[in-house]
Structures are given as C-alpha cells and as structure tokens.
Amino acid sequence: MGLFLAQLLTGLANAGALFMVASGLSLIFGVTRIVNFAHGSFYMLGAYVGWTLMQVLPGMVGFWGAILLAGIIVGLIGVIVEICVLRPVYSAPELFQLVATFGVILVIQDLTLMIWGAEDLLGPRAPGLKGIVRIMDEPVPQYDLALIAITPFVAFALWYLITKTRVGILVRAATQDREMVGALGVNQSWLFTGVFFLGCALAGLGGAVQLPKGGADLLMDFNILTSVFVVVVIGGMGSLPGAYLAAVIISVLNVFGVSYMPKSTLVLMFLVMVVVLMFRPFGLFGKEEVAGEHGQVGEPERPIKPAGLPVRLLVAVGLVLLGLIPILGSNFTEVLATDILIFCLFAASLHFMLGMGGLVSFGHAAFFGGGAYVAALFVTYAHTPMELALILAPLGAGLAAVIIGWVCLRSTGVYFAMLTLAFAQLLWSLVFQWGDITGGDDGLVNIWPSAWASSNTVFFYLTLVICAGGILLLRHAAHSPFGYALRAARDSARQAEAMGINTKRIQWVAFAFAGAMAGVAGGLFVFSKGSVFPNELEIARSFDALIVVFLGGVKTLSGGWVGGASFEAVKDYLTRFEYWRLALGLLIIGVVILAPEGIVGSLRKLGERLGVLNTGEDKR
Amino acid sequence: MQRKTFLKGLIGAALLASTAPVAFAQSGEPIKIGEINHYKRMAAFAEPYKKGIELALEEINGDGGVLGRPLEFIFRDDQGDPGEAIKIAEELMTRDGAVMLTGSILSNVGLAIASVAGEKKWVYLAAEPLADAVTWSAGNPYTFRLRASTYMQAAMLAEAAAKTDAVKYATIAPNYAYGKDAVAAFKEVLTKLKPDVEFVAEQWPALFKIDSGAEVQALERAKPDAIYNVTFGTDLAKFVRDGTTRGLFDGRTVYGLLSGEPEYLEPLADEAPEGWVVTGYPWYDFTEDDGANKAFVDAYQAKWNETPKIGSLVGYMAAESIAAAIAKAGSTETEAIRAAFEGLPVETPVGSITYREIDNQATMGAFVGTTALKDGAGVMVDWSYLDGADYLPSDEEVKKLRPSE
C-alpha cells in the first residue's frame, strides 16, 4: 500500500512538467491551428535559461525567481519567432507552418550548442527541498511534493485566465472561429502573438521546473516532443482540462509500467493513445474539428490537367539526362543520385496521400521502413533473391497500410496524423524490441543486391527505372477516376458521398497505395545500403518526408519529388559545414517565407506572372 | 510546365559539377583517412574524440608523417544516421581519395559502415562502437575494432562482483542493443564465476528518457544485494540523483559500466556516487610512474587547455593505430593495410595493444576502480588497468561467434 501510494506520487510529480509543456502546445494549436513542432525546443531553452539564471540568483527566492524568469524569457523568444517566422505564413495552406517550426528546431539546436556547449548540464537542486519525506515508510522527495502542489495551481491560473477574463473570452472565441473574431474587430495578429507568448512561456516553465529532477541537454527537445503530442491528443487538442488529465494518466501509467512491465517503456503511451482514439476519435475532452477548415485558408485548389505533348517530351529529355549520369558523372554521383531517387519516390508517395487525398500522415516512415524490413527479413531468413524481395517489400508495406489505415481513418485531421504517428512508433518499437528476429537496433546487415545488379551503375539504372516509373504511376493515378474520386473526397466529403462515392473506402485504398509505393522505395533502400536499422522507421524519417512535401508544394502534382530532390541535394552539401543545422534551418525558414506555396507552386506563380506559363484559367 | 525540366536540368548540372575528380595520389600528397561521426548529434562525445585525433595527427606529422607523407583526416558528419554514413563512406572512398575509414560512436552506425566495408572491401577501424557484433556475429575481414567491447568491460565488472558476498543482483540498462548486450555478458560471466547468484530484477528504461523515480522504486521493491548499472549520460545523472535521494544505494554495492568515464562523471560534480565499482578513465591520478599515460594527458591539456575524456584517448589511439598500420603496410593499398592490421602491435598511452588476428579486436583494456568524491568532484580511486586480452572468450568460442572466417 505504501509503495502503491509512493508510485502514485511519483507519477503525479512527473505529470507536472509534462502538463505545462502540453498545455502550451494545446493553447497554441487551439487558437492558431499551428502544429508547433518547435515546442520541445522551447522546453529545452527553458531548461538552459533556467539553469543559467540559477547560477546567478541565490537562495530559495532566486531559485523560484529563475524558474519564473525562464518562462518569461522563453515566452519572449517565442514572440520573436512568431513575428519573424510564422506571421508571414499564416495565409499559407493548412499545416504549412509546421515546416517553418521544423526550421526553428534546427536553428535553436545549433544556437543552444553554440551558447551552452555540448556537455550535459546537471540541474541544481531546489534550495530547502533537497531531502525526502517518509510517507507510510516510503521515501518521497520533497521536490516531488512541491511539484504535485504547484501543478494544479498553474492549471487553475490558466483555467481562470481562459474562462474568467476578457483575454480568455477572445482566445476561446478564436479557438472556435477565428475569422469571425477578426470580423468583430479584434486584432487577430496580436491575439495570436499573445497566445504564442503564453504557450512558449509554459514550455519554458516546464523546462525550468524539471531542472532539479534532471538537467539540461541537447536531446531534450526531441525527447519530450512525442510525449507532449501524445498528451495533447489524448486530452483533445485545445482542451486544458484534457491536457491535465492526460498528463496524469500517462505519467502514472508509466510509473506502474516501469515496475511491472519494465520493457514496456517504449510503447506504453502510444498504446494508450491508440485505445483512447479508437473510442473517442477527438480525445477525451476534444471537440470535433470544425468542418470545412480545409480550403478556407489560402487559394482554392486548381484543377489538375494531363501533361501535353511538349511536357511529355521534356520529361523524356530529363529522364535521358538522368540516364546519362553514369557516363558523365563519377561513382559517387551515382550513389548520391540513387539515394535521392529513392527518397523522391518516398516523398512522392506521401505527397499523393497528402496532396491528392488531404490525408496528413506523421508516420509515413512506417511503410518506408516497413518495406525495407520486409525485404531485409526475407533475405536474411529465407535467402530470397533481390528480385523477389523487391516485390515482397511493397506487398508487405501495403498490407501494413491496409491494417493501419483501417484504424487511423476513423479519425480525421490532426488526430488522424497522430494515429499514424502512433502506429509508426508501435512498428518501430516492435522492430526495436524483437531483437532475436530483427536484430534490434543492431539492425540487419549484409543484404546486398544480386550479382548482376551489384555494381553501382547497374543499381542506379534499376533505381532510376523503378523510381521514375513509380513517380509516373502515382501521377497517372492522380488522373485516373480513382484520383478524381480521391480529390472529391478531399475537397468535400459530403458532396462526394452524395454522388455515390464511398469516401472512406477511397481514402483507405489511397492510404494502402501510398504505403505500398513507400514500400517500393524502402525495398530499394535496403539493397542500396546493404543494411537496415530501426532509424528508417523513426519519427524523424516521417518528418523528413513531410517537410519536403510541403517545401515542394502540396497543391501541385510534382511537389513531392521536386521537394525531395532539392532537400536531399542541399542537405548533402550543407552537412559538410560545421553549423549545418543552423544553415539548413534558416534556409527552410527562408523558403517558407519566400515561397509559401512550396517550390513548385511558387515557381509556377512566378512563371505565370512573367508570362512564361499559361495560367490554369486559360486552359480550362 | 518547362519548369520541371528546368529543375531537372538544374539538378543534373549540380550533380555534374560535383563530380570532377579531385583525388590523384602523388608522393608528398597527404594520405587521407575518412572519419565519419555524429559531431552534432553526440557533440559531448565527439568533440573530445576529434581533439584526440588532432593531437595525434600533430605528433605524427611533426615526426615526418607516414611513409614520408603527411597523414590527414577528413571529418564528416553523418547525423547519427546509418544510411547517411554509408553514403558518406562511398564518397570518402571513391571521390575524396581516402585510403581507409574510421569513426562512429553509435554501434548501429558502426555496424552499417562495417557491413559496407566488408562488401566493398574497404578497411574500417571502428574505434568507439562497443557492440560485440562489430567483431563477432557481424564481423568481417575488413573491420577492426579498437576499444574494449561491451563483453570485455562487463566481464571485468563481473569478475569484481564475483569476489563479494552479494547473491541477489538487480540490473538497470537502457532498452537497446548495448544495454541488452551489457546485461547478458555480465550475467553470463558472473554466473560462470559464481553459480549461486540470482537476478531479482531487470529494469529497462528507454534510452535518454528514463523515469528515474519509478525505476528507483522498482529496484528498491526487489530488495537486491547489489545493483548493476548500464545507464549513462543524462539517464545516469537522473538515476544517481533519485537513487541517492531515496536511499537506494545505501548498503548496496553498485557496479557501473562506463560510469567512471569523465564524460559521465564530470557533469555529476559533487553528486557523483561514492563506492561504485566502475570502468572509466582516471586521467587525474596519473603520475610519472604511469609514463605514456601521463605524457598523453599533459600533451592533451597543453594543446587544448582542457581535461581529457575517454573519447580523447580513443581518438588519439585510433589515429596512432592507423599510422602504425599504414607504416607497417608500406603502402596505401587496401589489401596491404588490411593485412598490416592483422596482428598489428601498437604502442599507446595505456601500453602495448595488439589487433588480434583471430577476430580483429584490439586488446585495449579498461581502467577499473571505485568512485569517490574529491574536492567536490567524482573520481576513481584504487583503480587498476586491466588488459583486454585477459577478458576475451577462448579462441574456440570466438571462432564460433565469428561466422565470416
């Protein structure tokens, strides 16, 4: 009984920082509809700033003052980011802003490394709260009790702010309908900035308040990001009580998981999330997302049209040029081009789902890595030849997509995205944990192409044929009746259904198709590298694809592969420099601000303005 | 729609521009070594490692280089991504004119490079990766490893543990391959030495995401006589703090794999645990009697004005090993270097080590000692250097573990 109570208290104490960070993310999303990937970075900044202040400010007052100040400083940094980076892109297509926040992550990572150095910083202990209290003979740290006491206070203050003050009324109004709030004469941009300040300050507070339980290090930002998203989604995006309850549930379950199923640490919270979203598709306290949010922001989608003869000829010339790489280039050029082609197919498959289907997936790496592992497992255990493994990879990935899609498509919007992320993470932990079969994170090695394809040149041609063919197939599918139905479901599910289209089934098929195409890329990937590791299933891989699709342009046909090719080429070049993350981050932010419709979309606009290209209107 | 072709052309042109062959070896031209590492993702470990290499290069080139040519390292960042590392390996070997590869801290990246090295017949020296698989189950004739593997270091601690009366052990290790290998090796060796030991709890926190309060409670619940710790970095700091606060370590001996390395002990400052039996690097304790060890520490501090980490030593020894191998080979041809590495003796700060012919593992050992607090900082006392050669399985077992030869 004593132990049980002590464990409960540990869980409640852990929930403190988690709730503060999660409530900030929830607020920001609720009002601005921005999925702030950089939220973990603000948490990390809070820890570093708090640590520095604690070195300067003495005693108990200094300690708590440092925590408060850290929150305010991080909030102000958030304001700078909001004004400089996000404000210019509010009118961009939905979710485009997350690309900008991804750039912010990279910039903050390198700046933090520059300012505070690489070594982990151990957080100072809270003055006056260093000891333990014995509750029913079990030791409980005093600071844990302090956290348990503070968190409801913060939660209450937030609740009061949101429900009882004028600011809170405006925030709630903006959460429900921001256009209307704007129409009623409220200065939206300052409301957004204010909410961003509050959200970031909460993240900073969370980072500073956990210092006595840990410290500050450079991996904090990504480490907390997934748990925070999980908490926000379980609680319901935009709901504060939901965030509190979810933080408590996750933290307490985690403590018991550690004691009674020590290996569950990787998967537990994702399982909880899947279960909650199966029964409550919008989280515990979330409301259904306002219908018609899609297409409200930014320009309406243009109708797509089949390529004319000149375009086809130009594509053919482009392919021939690519085919000349082995003759004109070096061995390494072939390897680099192979890498880029595989990534392009992966990005194009996500683009098909995202651009044509309006289905934003945060877990597309499940199918890329899934295909890679299917091929690798068959080669390792059944000595399957490469040719057969390359066919089995998309079949395996497609099958996984059929199953995962069935569950995920019960939700929509951000909840759908988070479910895909959860499944990617579950697949990742399966591969990671099941070391006897998958090799765990030691991976599967020595998986090389058949003898005829073992030279870099032959493998490059093989990749070129499959990837270019795959991208063309995806493009072809967009023009087929299936593609039309898919776009109808994206633009207006209700009207599409009235016309007799089974929208869910169409989206399901698209999900499986995109998954299988990602599997093709995954299969090629294994044989080009000779090995596969769980990294290919990681969230970071999914984000890579997501970022390039947005950078390339969601509302264009070629955005996926153009974004993939440019991003990979630039990254290959930039990583040669010391502070490449800073440079890449700034570049991404620059592209986001200058080309809010993505590279292809903005080039098309430019072409039209210069009169080089016909506008879509003329062709109709 | 011309934009599409324009872009393709642009990409094509960029690709072509980046292909001009640059490497043509001449006498007097530097001998290039490709070094791939996670300089950003694991900056705290990679920076001292790189500084160790640079110190060694300065000394080697000051003495006239290797084969009369200067030795040069090309440092490249792989973001901790195995796929990226393989691409960079290809570029270093086929375009930049590197004669062999080295690098990586993370075991999975090390295994990825080892795999491509075996396939493409490039020599790869895995300096830091600890996974047993690098030289055993996934070993190949072209891959060599410098540091004492997980098995060797765990065996050293198990030997120390077997001498005590403790019977009930609890383990805590990060939930990934290194943690699992470390626990398995410790169990195997300890059970062999002392068959009546019992393992009463196994905790597996996610790497760098430890919930230390809960882990400490779970360990306490099992009431072990002794604890075997494999956590490191921020996990270790949190574990030590919570364990100390809640009295987990009172009256229990803790065996800590790598816990005594400056990388992990220094951030703990005056909260470093006392009385743990650990592997580590007691650079502060070297006296003139320790000869080369002391000389290395002095030279490092003189050059960089900071104290060495274990990574500094490993980087330094890696560069020394490569220089020795190329000198012995008498050429920069891959097959010559590979043959030279087999059975290669190298004089290093920790003494003479040999790259074993049987499994390409170097006999570098580890420092084992007890932690203590001195002037507000954690240090190792009563330490001794254990030779790695004494902590490897018998030749027959190694042959079984290494299918490739």
Interface residues (C-beta under 8 A of the other chain):
Chain A: L3 A6 Q7 T10 G11 A13 N14 Q109 D110 L113 A118 E119 D120 L121 L122 K130 G131 I132 E138 P139 P141 D144 K213 G214 G215 D217 L218 L219 N223 N254 V255 V258 S259 P262 K263 T265 L266 A307 G308 P310 V311 L314 V315 V317 G318 L321 L322 I325 L328 G329 S330 N331 F332 T333 V335 L336 A337 D339 F432 Q433 G435 G440 D441 D442 G443 V445 N446 W448 N456 F525 K529 G530 S531 F533 P534 N535 E536 S558 V562 A565 S566 A569 D572 T575 R576 W580 R581 V600 L603 R604 G607 V612 L613
Chain B: M1 Q2 R3 K4 T5 L7 K8 G9 I11 G12 A14 L15 L16 S18 T19 P21 K40 A43 A44 E47 R76 D77 Q79 D81 P82 G83 E84 I86 K87 E90 E91 T94 R95 S107 N108 L111 A112 A114 S115 V116 G118 E119 A131 A133 A138 N175 Y176 A177 K180 A201 E202 Q203 W204 P205 A206 F208 K209 D211 S212 G213 A214 E215 Q217 A218 R221 G233 T234 A237 K238 R241 D242 T245 R246 G247 E266 P267 L268 A269 E271
